[in-house]
Amino acid sequence: MTDAALVWNAGAWHGDIALDRGAVVLDGGLRTAILISLFTDARAPADAPLPEESADRRGWWGDDFPASQGRRGETGSLLWLLARSKITQGTINRAREYTIAALQWLLTDGIASRLDVQVEAQERQRLAIRVELDRPQGPARELYDFVWEASA
């Protein structure tokens, strides 16, 4: 599976397409797919409290079209619901649950045979998310690290 590579800009808190001398860089691994899965905002359930006073439950607009209805879940994660949350053990636990749910498709589609997610607080300001997965084919074990700041 080859995708256009995305790079995460931690200072600006957004991803962008990676370019090399004007050409789009390709990603033959899973980093870009994991970035999209974690940092695209999934639609919040109707009963979920929102982090800001708004009726916007977000979600990727492509999930509303009939072609996407046969898929097994929505695109993205609910990590955005943790914005403005204090970094407590409860927040860490929810971040881990949201990360696992967002990456479940890797197991369902047979891309990974095992998924391990670790989340820890860094300086009481941000969360470090480590995703480790085993692949049935290709590189046996892959490791991805991301930093997410709830207040950004």
N, C-alpha and C positions, 0 to 999 in steps of 0.2 A: 504494500500500500504506500503510495507516494503522494504527498500533499505539498502545497506551497508552505514553506516553513514560516511559522510565526515566532517572533521573539517577544519576550515579556519585558516591558520597560517598568522596572520596579519604582523608579522615581516618579513617573507620570501615572502609574497604575493602569496601564492599558497595554494591549498587545498590538503588534503591527506586522505586516508582511516583511520578511527579511529580503534584502536586496544585496547583490554583489555586483558592482559596476553596472547598475541599471537593470540587471537580470534578476528574476525571481529565484530565490534559493529554494531548493526542494528538500523535503524532510522524508526520508525513507523509514524513519522509526515511528515512534508513537508520541513524541513530545508535543507536536502540534495538536494532535487529536486530544491529548490529555489537557492541554491548555484550553481548548475550546470547551471541553466537557466541564472543567472546573470554573472557568471565568466568563462563561456566557450565563446570563441570568435565566434560570428556569422559572416558569410561572409558579408563583406561590399558591398553595392551596387556599381555598376560600376562608378557612378558619385560622390561618396563620397570621399572627400579629406582624404588622409591617414596621420596619425600623424608622420610618418617617411618616408624618401625617400626610397620607396620600392614598388614593384608591388604586394606584398603579400596582398591579400584581406582577408586572413585567412579563418575561417569557419571550422566547424567540418566535417571531411572527410566522416562520415557516412551519411551526408545529400545528397551525390552524388549517392547513390545506389538506385536502383528501389524500394526496400522495403520501403524506407523512402519518396518516392515521393508522396504517398497518405496522408502523414501527413499534418497538417495545419500550416506549417511554418518551419523555421530552428531552430536548437538547438542553444542556447546561446543568447548573447546580443551584442549590438554595443558599450557598455561602453568603450571598448578598443580604440575606435576612439578618445576618450577624453584625451588619454595619452598626456602629455606635454602641455595640455591646461591650460591657466590661469583660476583660479576659479572665474568666473564672474556669474552674474545672468543668462546669456545665457547658460553657461556651466551647471549650476544647472538645468535649464529647459530641456536641451537636455538629461542630465542624468536621469531625471524623465521620459521623453518620452521613452528612451531606456529601462528603467526598466519596465515600463508598457507594452511595446511591448514584452519584453522577457517573461513576466509572463501572457500574455493574454491567453495562453493555459489553465491556471487554471480555468478561467471563461468559455472558450469554451467547455472544457471537463466536466464541472459541478463540479469540485473539490472545487471551491470557488464560493460563490454567490455574493461576493463583494470584491473589491480589492482597497486599498488605499495606495498610495506611497508618501512618503515625503522624500525630499532630502534637506540637508543643508550643508553649508560649515563649516568646523572646522579648525580654525587657518589658514585660507587661503591656506591650504596645502592639505586637503583631504575632501572627501565628506562622510557624514553619510547618509546611505540609510535605511529608515524604511519602512517595508512592513507589512501592517495590512490587514488581510483577514477574512471574515466570511465564515464558512463552513456550507453547508446545512445539513451535518451529522457529528457526532463526536463532538470534542470540538468546541463550537460556534464561538469563536474568537481566532485567533492566531496572534502573533506579532513577527517579526524577525528584528533584527538590524544588519547592516553590515557597515564596514568602508572601503572606497576605496580611494586609493591615486593615483592620475593621474601621478605623477612623478616617481612612482616605476616601 
